[in-house]
Amino acid sequence: MWAETVESGGELARNMVTVKDACEAYLIERPGSIAAGVFRRHVYSDQIAKVKLDKLRRHHLKAWRKRLEQAPALVTRTKDADKKRMKERSKSTVNRDMVPLRAALSLVLKLGAPNTDAAWQEALRPFKGADKRRELYLDRDERKKLIDATCEEACAFVKGMCLLPLRPGALAGLKVRDFDKRTRALIVGKDKNGNPRQLTMPQTIADFFEEQVKGKLPAASIFARTGGEAWNKDAWKYPIKEAVKAVGLPGAASAYTLRHSVITDLIRARLPILTVAQLSGTSVAMIEKHYGHLVRDDAEEALASIAV
């Protein structure tokens, strides 16, 4: 399949000519809504899409990156253009938005020699120190208050966020067929890393899930809205914001705050980092980066407890 060697190093299929072609091929190889969304918003509509891969150079990608950095980030999604709110794109957002394009090009192009114009990868290097760890934490009592204050439609979804360390999108993507009440097993298939994983839940959490799937067809969403459709980030954020305001919690609290809080509690309960990483669908390196300070604090306390 790979036949045509290109000028900047690497190999291309004969029908793969432009950057857009590389992105589309990447989605066939590794389908995912996040990458598809980034390509749709920032690549296909940009002049970079038409650049031929055998002519792609660092300056093309530096210019694309500059346009990406200058593009405002959407805060509120709505069909009414007058009601859309935008904000300056943060460095962490730029880092995330560069990942799919870097991955797509890496599949078809070799890395160019450092400090040469063929070194396309240098233009897509992430900002250092941009991904700061989340600091906002809600304890169990605060999370319970949030659940109680959430509207009936979103209450089960928010409670699910408080019971498992899943990304909200992964929780929203769960289907009835993913839960086996006999073994208390839950298959998490739709997640950021794209790799399905299985969680075995304690009876109390399994009972909650059994209640959610009662009377639903296997293909139905476990956590569905009133009309039967699955939750998405534009739907769950408003009930959470309203509940946060109602109980006087910090205004920055969000669905991801709940995930962060649950992971924090698991680390504090001295669950091995590897186990926490497996439960939350992330890497050990990411857990150590964002929660390693908690482990160090516990180690310090343990050492203090044996002092003589």
Secondary structure, 3 states (H helix, E strand, C coil): CEEEECCCCEEEECCCCEHHHHHHHHHHHCCCHHHHHHHHHHCCCCHHHHCEHHHCCHHHHHHHHHHHHHCCEECCCCCCHHHCCEECCCHHHHHHHHHHHHHHHHHHECCCCCCCCCCHHHHHCCCCCCCCCCCCCCCHHHHHHHHHHCCHHHHHHHHHHHHCCCCHHHHHCCEHHHEECCCCEEEECCCCCCCCEEEECCHHHHHHHHHHHCCCCCCCECCECCCCCECCHHHHHHHHHHHHHHCCCCCCCCHHHHHHHHHHHHHHCCCCHHHHHHHHCCCHHHHHHHHHHHHHHHHHHHHHHCCC
